[in-house]
Structure formats: C-alpha cells, structure tokens
C-alpha cells in the first residue's frame, strides 16, 4: 500500500449498453372477434390480455422501486432504533476475529487497502494534486498515483493520509452510529465506494470495490433493520480494530520494503521513518479508543 507521484493515468472504459429489446411490448392490432370453423377467435383476446399484464407488472415494479427509494431517503433524514446490546458486542467479537485470525485477515485486509488508498486519493485532491489512478492488488497491496510537485506540504499530507484513513473512517462511522444514523453510515460507505471506483485502473481493484460497495447496497436495499444495523456495526468495528495491525506489519517489513509510506515521509521531512510509524500507531490507537467508547455507550 502506498502513494507515489507519476505522469500518466488511464481512464476507465465505460460499461456496455443495455439491450434495447428488453421490456418491449408486442404491437397491438385492432381485433374484431369472428367465429371461424366453429371456433372463436379467443387467441386475440389472450394476446391483448398478456400485453396488458406485462405493462401492469412493469408499472407495479416501478412503483415498488420508487416507494423503496423514497423510504431510504426518509430514513436518511431520520434516526433508527439502536440494535440490542448483544449485537454491538457480537459484531465487535466477529470483527476482532477477522483482524486476529490470519487466514481470514488475508482476505479481509482488502477492505483496509481500499480505505488506505482512498485516503491517499482524497487528500491528493484536497491539496491540489491531480489524481492519476489507483490500483489494488490480490496480495492486498495497492498504489495511488498523483501528479504534482514531488515535494512540499501537499506531497507530505498525501503520503501521510494512507495508514490513518481506515481507523479515522471507523471513528466517523462510530460517531454516526452513536447518533443512531445507521442508514446514513451505510450509504456514506456506498457513496465512497462509488467515488473511488472512478479512479480505479485495474480489474482486481474494480472487483474489490464493487464487491464491497455491492454488499453494503444489497443489505441497505433488501435487508431488514436488524441486518442493516449488524452490518454497519461490524464494518465500523472492523475499521477501528484493523487500523493497528497494518502499522505493526509495516514496522516488521520496513527493512525489506524501504519504499513504504513511512520511509517516503522520512525522505520528504528528514524525520526518521520509525517516528512516522509511531504517528500512525498513535492515530490508530486513539481512533480505536474513541470509537469503541461511542459504540459501547449503550453498555454503560
């Protein structure tokens, strides 16, 4: 995971067009019932009825989608009932297992990489740099490329933003859940994934972001209130707890990988890389403590 400056980016290819034949109704012709060979021309009635039935189903489906979307908009502007205490506790336990059990962590770490590279990208744009693209890899590494001055405050802040991004996102999510804004938390995550997808420049990265955002969308659109609350709390707990492990892994691998974010910051600021590792750790630990206090407020 990391950030670097470069001169070129490649735009994403737009999706394909929808099949124009989908949803086309049969052409209706004037029908006059006339007996023929002792049989009535009832087939025409059936064809008209079938066409009307398809049109009715389309209208009903459109109404249901509109009503569902309106319901979500209403929920975005209101608070939801907090989940039972056992949901808060169990989602925290599951999140801890996802972070602590290495075989599962190797997969779950993709979510941390998405947040990490997203942090680089957002700060690059905020500091006036031009975002060239983001690539996510199957080994859970990633790189964000931006154009701009190779030194200076903008480059320093962009490089600094990666490791603190996941725990700070978790802290923001904990604040929303503490205010009983479960729907807002889910749709904020969906929006961030959609925005990040625009900058992705490889297939694996696109699939990772689509899978993460798609899960959030599916639960938010089709899930019950209890399922939405469980996913929101699990995601926030995971981001908070997952902030520390990559920092520890970074310190262990710095000798073998001298181009890490901490080492880049060392070159940019003349402050030793180990100090920046410590900064990452302090931010992650503080976010975890504050976020956990918000999530566990119902227990007190």
C-alpha positions as CSV (number, residue, x, y, z in Angstrom):
1,X,0.0,0.0,0.0
2,X,1.3,3.4,-0.7
3,X,1.3,6.6,-2.8
4,X,3.6,7.8,-5.5
5,X,3.8,10.6,-8.0
6,X,3.7,9.9,-11.7
7,X,2.8,11.5,-15.0
8,X,0.3,9.3,-16.6
9,X,-3.1,7.6,-15.9
10,X,-5.5,5.6,-17.9
11,X,-9.3,6.3,-18.0
12,X,-11.7,3.6,-17.2
13,X,-13.7,2.0,-20.0
14,X,-17.5,2.8,-19.9
15,X,-19.9,0.0,-19.3
16,X,-21.8,-1.6,-22.2
17,X,-25.3,-0.5,-23.4
18,X,-28.5,-2.1,-22.3
19,X,-30.3,-4.5,-24.7
20,X,-32.8,-2.3,-26.5
21,X,-35.2,-5.2,-26.9
22,X,-35.7,-5.6,-23.2
23,X,-39.2,-4.6,-21.9
24,X,-40.7,-4.1,-25.5
25,X,-44.4,-4.8,-25.6
26,X,-45.9,-6.7,-28.6
27,X,-47.5,-4.4,-31.1
28,X,-51.3,-4.3,-30.6
29,X,-53.6,-4.5,-33.7
30,X,-57.3,-3.9,-34.0
31,X,-59.2,-7.1,-33.2
32,X,-62.7,-8.0,-34.1
33,X,-63.9,-11.4,-32.8
34,X,-65.3,-13.5,-35.6
35,X,-66.2,-17.2,-35.4
36,X,-64.2,-19.3,-37.8
37,X,-64.7,-23.1,-38.4
38,X,-66.8,-23.3,-35.3
39,X,-64.1,-21.8,-33.1
40,X,-64.0,-18.4,-31.6
41,X,-61.0,-16.1,-32.1
42,X,-60.2,-16.0,-28.4
43,X,-56.5,-16.1,-29.1
44,X,-56.5,-12.4,-29.9
45,X,-58.1,-11.7,-26.5
46,X,-55.4,-13.7,-24.8
47,X,-52.7,-11.7,-26.7
48,X,-54.2,-8.4,-25.6
49,X,-54.5,-9.6,-22.0
50,X,-50.9,-10.8,-21.9
51,X,-49.7,-7.4,-23.2
52,X,-51.7,-5.6,-20.6
53,X,-50.4,-7.9,-17.9
54,X,-46.8,-7.2,-18.8
55,X,-47.5,-3.5,-18.8
56,X,-49.1,-3.8,-15.4
57,X,-46.2,-5.7,-13.9
58,X,-43.8,-3.1,-15.2
59,X,-45.9,-0.3,-13.6
60,X,-46.1,-2.2,-10.3
61,X,-42.3,-2.9,-10.3
62,X,-41.6,0.8,-11.0
63,X,-43.9,1.8,-8.2
64,X,-42.3,-0.6,-5.7
65,X,-38.8,0.7,-6.6
66,X,-39.9,4.3,-6.3
67,X,-41.5,3.6,-2.9
68,X,-38.4,1.7,-1.7
69,X,-36.1,4.6,-2.7
70,X,-38.4,7.1,-1.1
71,X,-38.3,5.0,2.1
72,X,-34.5,5.1,2.1
73,X,-34.5,8.9,1.6
74,X,-36.8,9.2,4.6
75,X,-34.5,7.0,6.7
76,X,-31.5,9.2,5.7
77,X,-33.2,12.1,7.3
78,X,-34.3,10.3,10.5
79,X,-32.7,8.2,13.2
80,X,-33.1,4.4,13.5
81,X,-33.6,2.4,16.7
82,X,-30.3,1.2,18.1
83,X,-29.7,-2.5,18.0
84,X,-29.8,-4.7,21.1
85,X,-26.6,-4.7,23.2
86,X,-25.8,-8.2,22.2
87,X,-25.5,-7.1,18.6
88,X,-23.0,-4.4,19.5
89,X,-20.9,-6.9,21.5
90,X,-21.1,-9.8,18.9
91,X,-20.2,-7.7,15.9
92,X,-17.2,-6.4,17.9
93,X,-16.1,-10.0,18.6
94,X,-16.5,-11.0,15.0
95,X,-14.5,-8.0,13.8
96,X,-11.7,-8.9,16.3
97,X,-11.7,-12.4,14.8
98,X,-11.5,-11.1,11.3
99,X,-8.4,-9.0,12.3
100,X,-6.8,-11.5,14.5
101,X,-7.2,-14.8,12.5
102,X,-4.5,-14.6,9.8
103,X,-6.1,-16.8,7.1
104,X,-9.3,-14.6,7.2
105,X,-7.3,-11.4,7.6
106,X,-5.5,-12.0,4.3
107,X,-8.9,-11.6,2.6
108,X,-10.5,-9.0,4.9
109,X,-7.4,-6.8,4.5
110,X,-8.6,-5.9,1.0
111,X,-11.2,-3.6,2.7
112,X,-8.4,-1.9,4.6
113,X,-6.4,-1.4,1.4
114,X,-9.5,0.2,-0.2
115,X,-9.7,2.7,2.7
116,X,-5.9,3.2,2.8
117,X,-5.7,4.1,-0.9
118,X,-8.9,6.1,-0.7
119,X,-7.2,8.2,2.0
120,X,-4.3,9.0,-0.3
121,X,-6.6,9.9,-3.2
122,X,-8.9,12.2,-1.2
123,X,-6.0,14.2,0.4
124,X,-4.2,14.4,-3.0
125,X,-7.3,16.1,-4.5
126,X,-7.8,18.3,-1.4
127,X,-4.2,19.6,-1.6
128,X,-4.5,20.4,-5.3
129,X,-2.7,17.4,-6.8
130,X,-4.1,15.7,-9.9
131,X,-5.2,12.1,-9.3
132,X,-3.9,9.7,-12.0
133,X,-5.3,6.5,-10.7
134,X,-5.5,3.8,-8.1
135,X,-4.5,0.1,-8.4
136,X,-5.4,-2.6,-5.9
137,X,-3.7,-6.0,-6.0
138,X,-4.6,-9.5,-4.9
139,X,-1.8,-9.6,-2.3
140,X,-3.8,-6.7,-0.6
141,X,-1.2,-4.1,-1.6
142,X,-2.1,-1.0,-3.5
143,X,-0.7,2.2,-5.0
144,X,-2.2,5.6,-5.6
145,X,-0.6,7.7,-8.3
146,X,-1.0,11.5,-8.4
147,X,0.7,14.4,-10.3
148,X,2.1,17.5,-8.8
149,X,5.2,18.8,-7.0
150,X,7.4,16.0,-5.8
151,X,8.0,17.8,-2.5
152,X,6.2,20.2,-0.3
153,X,3.2,20.1,2.0
154,X,0.8,18.6,-0.5
155,X,3.0,15.6,-1.1
156,X,3.6,15.2,2.6
157,X,0.0,15.2,3.6
158,X,-0.9,12.9,0.7
159,X,1.7,10.4,1.7
160,X,0.7,10.7,5.4
161,X,-3.0,10.0,4.7
162,X,-2.9,6.3,3.9
163,X,-2.5,4.5,7.2
164,X,-4.7,6.8,9.4
165,X,-7.6,6.6,6.8
166,X,-9.2,3.2,7.9
167,X,-9.3,4.0,11.7
168,X,-10.5,7.6,11.0
169,X,-13.2,6.3,8.8
170,X,-14.1,3.9,11.6
171,X,-14.2,6.7,14.0
172,X,-16.5,8.7,11.7
173,X,-18.8,5.7,11.4
174,X,-18.9,5.2,15.1
175,X,-20.0,8.8,15.5
176,X,-22.8,8.3,13.1
177,X,-23.9,5.0,14.8
178,X,-23.7,6.8,18.2
179,X,-26.3,9.2,16.8
180,X,-28.4,6.3,15.6
181,X,-27.7,7.2,11.9
182,X,-27.4,3.6,10.7
183,X,-28.7,4.3,7.2
184,X,-26.5,7.3,6.7
185,X,-23.5,5.3,7.7
186,X,-24.3,2.6,5.2
187,X,-25.0,5.0,2.3
188,X,-21.9,7.0,3.1
189,X,-19.9,3.9,2.6
190,X,-21.7,3.1,-0.7
191,X,-21.0,6.7,-1.9
192,X,-17.3,6.5,-1.0
193,X,-17.0,3.2,-2.9
194,X,-18.8,4.6,-6.0
195,X,-16.5,7.7,-6.0
196,X,-13.4,5.5,-5.5
197,X,-14.4,3.2,-8.4
198,X,-14.0,6.1,-10.9
199,X,-10.3,6.3,-10.1
200,X,-9.6,2.5,-10.1
201,X,-7.3,1.4,-13.0
202,X,-7.2,-2.4,-12.8
203,X,-9.7,-5.2,-12.9
204,X,-9.0,-6.7,-9.4
205,X,-9.3,-3.3,-7.9
206,X,-12.6,-2.7,-9.6
207,X,-14.0,-6.0,-8.5
208,X,-12.9,-5.4,-4.9
209,X,-14.6,-2.0,-4.7
210,X,-17.7,-3.2,-6.5
211,X,-17.9,-6.2,-4.1
212,X,-17.6,-4.1,-1.0
213,X,-20.0,-1.4,-2.1
214,X,-22.4,-4.0,-3.6
215,X,-22.6,-5.8,-0.2
216,X,-23.5,-2.5,1.5
217,X,-26.0,-1.7,-1.1
218,X,-27.7,-5.1,-1.1
219,X,-28.1,-5.1,2.7
220,X,-29.3,-1.5,2.7
221,X,-31.8,-2.1,-0.1
222,X,-33.1,-5.6,0.7
223,X,-32.1,-6.2,4.3
224,X,-34.1,-5.8,7.5
225,X,-33.4,-3.1,10.1
226,X,-31.6,-5.7,12.2
227,X,-29.4,-6.9,9.3
228,X,-28.5,-3.3,8.4
229,X,-27.6,-2.5,11.9
230,X,-25.5,-5.6,12.2
231,X,-23.5,-4.9,9.0
232,X,-23.0,-1.2,10.0
233,X,-21.6,-2.1,13.4
234,X,-19.5,-4.9,12.0
235,X,-17.9,-2.7,9.4
236,X,-17.2,0.1,11.9
237,X,-15.7,-2.3,14.5
238,X,-13.6,-3.8,11.7
239,X,-12.2,-0.5,10.5
240,X,-11.4,0.6,14.1
241,X,-9.7,-2.7,15.0
242,X,-7.9,-3.1,11.6
243,X,-6.1,0.2,11.9
244,X,-3.4,-1.1,14.2
245,X,-2.4,-4.4,12.5
246,X,-1.1,-2.9,9.3
247,X,1.0,-0.4,11.3
248,X,2.7,-3.3,13.1
249,X,3.1,-5.2,9.8
250,X,4.7,-2.0,8.3
251,X,7.3,-1.8,11.1
252,X,8.2,-5.5,10.6
253,X,8.7,-5.3,6.9
254,X,10.3,-1.8,6.5
255,X,13.8,-3.3,6.1
256,X,12.7,-5.5,3.2
257,X,10.5,-2.8,1.7
258,X,12.3,0.6,2.0
259,X,9.7,2.4,-0.1
260,X,6.9,2.4,2.4
261,X,4.8,5.4,3.3
262,X,6.9,5.9,6.5
263,X,10.2,5.9,4.6
264,X,8.8,8.2,1.9
265,X,7.8,10.6,4.7
266,X,11.3,10.3,6.1
267,X,12.8,11.4,2.8
268,X,10.3,14.3,2.5
269,X,10.6,15.6,6.0
270,X,14.0,14.4,7.2
271,X,12.2,12.9,10.2
272,X,13.1,9.2,10.7
273,X,10.6,6.7,9.3
274,X,10.2,5.0,12.7
275,X,8.7,8.2,14.0
276,X,6.1,8.2,11.3
277,X,5.3,4.6,12.1
278,X,4.7,5.8,15.7
279,X,2.5,8.6,14.5
280,X,0.4,6.0,12.5
281,X,0.1,3.8,15.6
282,X,-1.0,6.7,17.9
283,X,-3.7,7.8,15.5
284,X,-5.0,4.2,15.1
285,X,-5.0,3.6,18.8
286,X,-6.7,6.9,19.7
287,X,-9.3,6.2,17.0
288,X,-10.0,2.8,18.4
289,X,-10.4,4.1,22.0
290,X,-12.7,6.9,21.0
291,X,-14.7,4.8,18.5
292,X,-15.1,2.0,21.0
293,X,-16.4,4.4,23.6
294,X,-19.0,5.6,21.2
295,X,-20.1,2.1,20.1
296,X,-20.3,0.8,23.7
297,X,-22.2,3.8,25.1
298,X,-25.4,1.6,25.4
299,X,-23.5,-0.8,27.7
300,X,-22.8,2.0,30.3
